[in-house]
Amino acid sequence: MDMQNQWIQVNGLRIHTMTAGEQGSPVVLLHGGGIDSARLSWELLLPVLAQTHRVFAADWPGYGDSDKPQADYSMDYYIQFLAALMAAWGLDQASLVGISLGGGVALGYTLRAPEHVARLVLVDSYGLQSKAPLHQLSYLLVKLPLFNALTWALVRRSRAMLRASLQGLLHNPGAVTEALVDQALLEVQKPGAARAWMVFQNSEMLWRGARTCYLERLGELTAPTLIIHGRQDRAVPLSCAEQAHTRIQGSQLQILEGCGHWPQRDHPDEFNRLVADFLAE
């Protein structure tokens, strides 16, 4: 399987993309926020799907090897960017697989342009909860720019601190390998790596709740939908996925045991099988 790393122009930005597969229906993989990139989230899934699909992944603006402009990194910004990205790839319709932030963007885009989405996979998705865990405390911390800047500086400079951050995302102790820490360290040390995430959090965190919550609109979804959620996810509680499952007609819910917020890294073989089987239906 040949995977191509390319840079394309989208909305005047130089965007890093990863593509693979020469036949089959298109699948777009959308990574999350914080310590993430297309490679970190999808390097294990992409070659599996490329056996039967044309697979597309990109670093969001502000992440990975894509441009990191001074921009309004809001949910609406990323939804509009996804529309432009799919147009740049020449995709009129595709299946979307989104983790966390990427799941929220996939949800928002599907609600806005349902005719362009064939199937939808939501992985520990943002947009399903009205509040963050310990919401008021989280709000106060997000609104302290010096505290956030100091935290990211420590993560960049301390391998132990970065490992602890990854252990907060993952539940399986064996998933936090030295190779994964090396990859994450490369990401957080890139100039401007934290800015997009801090701007997004500042936009999304309101005193009474999250700015973006799609729960009341989930009944509008018509695309076949698979919800995958780690039982031990501490960022997005399992109850959010269970509630979403009851509201999305015909949806499937797969709860992965021993998984945190990053199931594609906690138990990649099981995760890859679930996604591949769903997209093959």
C-alpha positions as CSV (number, residue, x, y, z in Angstrom):
1,M,0.0,0.0,0.0
2,D,1.5,3.3,-1.1
3,M,0.6,6.3,1.1
4,Q,1.1,9.7,-0.4
5,N,2.1,12.7,1.7
6,Q,1.1,15.8,-0.2
7,W,0.5,19.5,0.4
8,I,-2.6,21.2,-1.2
9,Q,-4.0,24.7,-1.2
10,V,-7.3,25.1,0.7
11,N,-8.7,28.6,1.4
12,G,-5.2,30.0,0.7
13,L,-3.6,27.7,3.3
14,R,-0.9,25.0,2.7
15,I,-2.5,21.9,4.0
16,H,-0.7,18.6,4.7
17,T,-2.6,15.5,3.5
18,M,-2.2,11.8,3.6
19,T,-4.0,9.7,0.9
20,A,-4.0,6.0,0.0
21,G,-6.1,3.5,-1.9
22,E,-7.0,3.5,-5.6
23,Q,-10.5,2.1,-5.7
24,G,-13.7,1.9,-3.7
25,S,-15.8,4.6,-2.1
26,P,-14.0,7.6,-0.5
27,V,-13.5,7.9,3.2
28,V,-12.3,11.1,5.0
29,L,-10.6,10.7,8.4
30,L,-10.8,13.7,10.7
31,H,-8.4,13.9,13.7
32,G,-8.9,15.5,17.1
33,G,-7.6,18.5,19.0
34,G,-4.9,19.0,21.5
35,I,-2.0,16.7,21.0
36,D,-3.0,15.3,17.6
37,S,-2.5,15.2,13.9
38,A,-3.6,13.1,10.9
39,R,-0.7,10.7,11.4
40,L,-1.1,10.4,15.1
41,S,-4.7,9.5,14.9
42,W,-4.9,7.5,11.7
43,E,-1.6,5.9,10.7
44,L,-2.9,2.5,11.9
45,L,-6.4,2.7,10.3
46,L,-5.4,4.3,7.0
47,P,-3.7,1.3,5.4
48,V,-6.5,-1.1,6.6
49,L,-9.2,1.0,4.9
50,A,-7.0,1.6,1.8
51,Q,-7.4,-2.0,0.8
52,T,-11.0,-1.4,-0.2
53,H,-11.5,2.4,-0.2
54,R,-9.9,5.6,-1.3
55,V,-8.8,7.2,2.0
56,F,-8.1,10.9,2.7
57,A,-6.7,12.5,5.8
58,A,-5.4,16.0,6.5
59,D,-3.9,18.0,9.3
60,W,-6.4,20.6,10.3
61,P,-5.2,24.2,10.0
62,G,-3.2,24.9,13.2
63,Y,-2.1,21.3,13.5
64,G,0.7,19.0,12.2
65,D,2.4,20.1,9.1
66,S,-0.4,22.4,7.9
67,D,-0.3,26.2,8.0
68,K,-1.0,27.7,11.4
69,P,-2.5,31.1,10.7
70,Q,-3.8,33.6,13.3
71,A,-7.4,32.5,12.8
72,D,-10.8,32.1,14.5
73,Y,-10.5,28.4,15.2
74,S,-14.2,27.9,16.1
75,M,-16.4,24.9,15.2
76,D,-17.9,26.9,12.4
77,Y,-14.4,27.6,11.0
78,Y,-13.6,23.9,10.9
79,I,-17.0,23.0,9.3
80,Q,-16.5,25.5,6.6
81,F,-12.9,24.3,6.1
82,L,-14.0,20.7,5.7
83,A,-16.4,21.7,2.9
84,A,-13.5,23.5,1.1
85,L,-11.2,20.5,1.8
86,M,-13.6,18.0,0.2
87,A,-14.0,20.3,-2.8
88,A,-10.2,20.5,-3.2
89,W,-10.1,16.7,-3.2
90,G,-12.9,16.6,-5.7
91,L,-15.2,14.7,-3.4
92,D,-18.9,15.3,-3.9
93,Q,-19.8,12.6,-1.3
94,A,-17.7,10.6,1.2
95,S,-17.9,8.7,4.4
96,L,-16.6,10.6,7.4
97,V,-14.7,9.2,10.4
98,G,-14.0,11.7,13.1
99,I,-12.4,11.5,16.6
100,S,-13.2,14.0,19.3
101,L,-12.9,17.5,17.7
102,G,-13.0,15.7,14.3
103,G,-16.2,14.0,15.3
104,G,-17.8,17.3,16.2
105,V,-16.8,18.8,12.9
106,A,-18.2,15.7,11.1
107,L,-21.5,16.0,12.9
108,G,-21.8,19.7,12.2
109,Y,-20.9,19.2,8.5
110,T,-23.4,16.3,8.1
111,L,-26.2,18.3,9.6
112,R,-25.4,21.2,7.3
113,A,-24.8,19.2,4.1
114,P,-26.3,15.7,4.5
115,E,-26.2,15.0,0.8
116,H,-22.4,15.0,0.9
117,V,-22.1,12.3,3.6
118,A,-22.5,8.6,2.8
119,R,-21.7,7.1,6.2
120,L,-20.7,8.6,9.5
121,V,-18.4,7.2,12.2
122,L,-18.2,9.2,15.5
123,V,-15.3,8.2,17.8
124,D,-15.5,9.6,21.3
125,S,-17.0,12.6,19.6
126,Y,-17.2,16.2,20.7
127,G,-20.6,17.8,20.2
128,L,-22.5,15.2,22.3
129,Q,-22.1,16.8,25.7
130,S,-23.7,20.0,27.0
131,K,-20.9,20.4,29.6
132,A,-17.3,19.4,30.1
133,P,-16.4,17.3,33.1
134,L,-16.0,19.7,36.1
135,H,-17.3,22.4,33.7
136,Q,-16.9,25.6,35.8
137,L,-13.3,24.6,36.8
138,S,-12.5,23.8,33.2
139,Y,-14.0,27.1,32.1
140,L,-11.8,29.0,34.6
141,L,-8.6,27.2,33.5
142,V,-9.3,27.7,29.8
143,K,-9.8,31.5,30.4
144,L,-6.3,31.8,32.0
145,P,-4.0,32.3,29.0
146,L,-0.8,32.3,31.1
147,F,-1.8,29.0,32.8
148,N,-2.4,27.4,29.4
149,A,0.8,28.7,27.9
150,L,2.8,27.5,30.9
151,T,1.1,24.0,30.7
152,W,2.0,23.7,27.0
153,A,5.6,24.9,27.6
154,L,6.0,22.1,30.2
155,V,4.6,19.5,27.9
156,R,7.0,20.6,25.1
157,R,10.0,20.5,27.4
158,S,9.3,17.5,29.6
159,R,9.0,14.0,28.1
160,A,7.6,12.8,31.4
161,M,4.9,15.5,31.3
162,L,4.0,14.6,27.7
163,R,3.8,10.9,28.7
164,A,1.4,11.7,31.5
165,S,-0.8,13.7,29.1
166,L,-0.9,10.7,26.8
167,Q,-1.7,8.4,29.7
168,G,-4.7,10.7,30.4
169,L,-6.0,10.0,26.9
170,L,-5.3,6.3,26.8
171,H,-6.4,3.6,29.3
172,N,-4.3,0.6,28.1
173,P,-0.9,1.0,29.8
174,G,0.9,-0.7,26.9
175,A,-0.5,1.8,24.4
176,V,1.8,4.6,25.6
177,T,4.9,3.4,23.9
178,E,8.2,5.3,23.6
179,A,7.6,5.5,19.8
180,L,4.2,7.2,20.4
181,V,5.8,9.6,22.9
182,D,8.4,10.4,20.3
183,Q,5.7,11.1,17.7
184,A,3.7,13.3,20.0
185,L,6.9,15.2,21.0
186,L,7.5,16.1,17.4
187,E,4.0,17.5,17.1
188,V,4.0,19.6,20.3
189,Q,7.4,21.1,19.5
190,K,6.3,22.5,16.1
191,P,6.0,26.3,16.1
192,G,2.5,27.4,17.0
193,A,1.3,23.9,17.7
194,A,-0.9,24.8,20.7
195,R,-2.5,28.0,19.5
196,A,-5.4,26.5,17.5
197,W,-6.4,24.3,20.4
198,M,-6.3,27.1,22.9
199,V,-8.4,29.4,20.6
200,F,-10.9,26.6,20.0
201,Q,-11.3,25.9,23.7
202,N,-11.7,29.6,24.5
203,S,-14.5,29.8,21.8
204,E,-16.3,26.7,23.0
205,M,-16.2,27.1,26.8
206,L,-19.1,29.2,28.1
207,W,-19.8,29.5,31.8
208,R,-23.0,27.5,31.6
209,G,-21.9,24.9,29.1
210,A,-20.3,24.1,25.8
211,R,-21.1,26.4,22.9
212,T,-21.5,23.4,20.5
213,C,-23.9,20.6,21.5
214,Y,-25.8,18.7,18.8
215,L,-27.9,16.5,21.0
216,E,-31.2,18.2,20.1
217,R,-30.5,17.9,16.4
218,L,-29.3,14.3,16.2
219,G,-32.8,13.1,15.1
220,E,-32.2,14.9,11.8
221,L,-29.3,12.6,10.8
222,T,-30.2,10.2,8.0
223,A,-26.7,8.8,7.1
224,P,-26.0,5.4,8.6
225,T,-24.0,6.1,11.8
226,L,-21.6,4.1,13.9
227,I,-20.7,5.4,17.4
228,I,-17.5,4.0,18.9
229,H,-16.7,5.0,22.4
230,G,-14.1,4.0,25.0
231,R,-15.7,2.9,28.3
232,Q,-13.0,4.6,30.3
233,D,-13.0,7.9,28.4
234,R,-12.5,10.7,30.9
235,A,-12.9,13.5,28.4
236,V,-16.3,12.6,26.9
237,P,-18.3,10.4,29.3
238,L,-19.8,7.2,27.9
239,S,-23.3,8.4,28.8
240,C,-23.0,11.0,26.0
241,A,-22.5,8.3,23.4
242,E,-25.3,6.2,24.8
243,Q,-27.7,9.2,24.7
244,A,-26.6,10.0,21.1
245,H,-27.3,6.4,20.2
246,T,-30.9,6.6,21.4
247,R,-31.4,9.8,19.3
248,I,-29.9,8.8,16.0
249,Q,-32.3,6.5,14.2
250,G,-30.8,3.2,13.2
251,S,-27.4,4.0,14.7
252,Q,-24.9,1.4,16.0
253,L,-23.1,1.8,19.3
254,Q,-19.8,-0.1,20.0
255,I,-18.4,0.3,23.5
256,L,-14.7,-0.6,23.7
257,E,-13.6,-2.1,27.0
258,G,-10.3,-0.9,28.4
259,C,-10.3,2.2,26.2
260,G,-10.0,5.8,26.9
261,H,-10.4,8.8,24.6
262,W,-8.2,7.4,21.9
263,P,-9.5,3.9,21.1
264,Q,-7.7,3.7,17.8
265,R,-4.5,3.7,19.9
266,D,-5.7,1.8,22.9
267,H,-7.0,-1.3,20.9
268,P,-6.2,-0.6,17.3
269,D,-7.0,-4.1,15.9
270,E,-10.5,-4.1,17.3
271,F,-11.1,-0.5,16.4
272,N,-9.9,-1.0,12.8
273,R,-12.1,-4.0,12.3
274,L,-15.2,-2.2,13.5
275,V,-14.7,0.7,11.2
276,A,-13.8,-1.4,8.2
277,D,-16.8,-3.7,8.7
278,F,-19.2,-0.8,9.1
279,L,-17.9,1.0,5.9
280,A,-18.2,-2.3,4.0
281,E,-21.8,-2.8,4.8
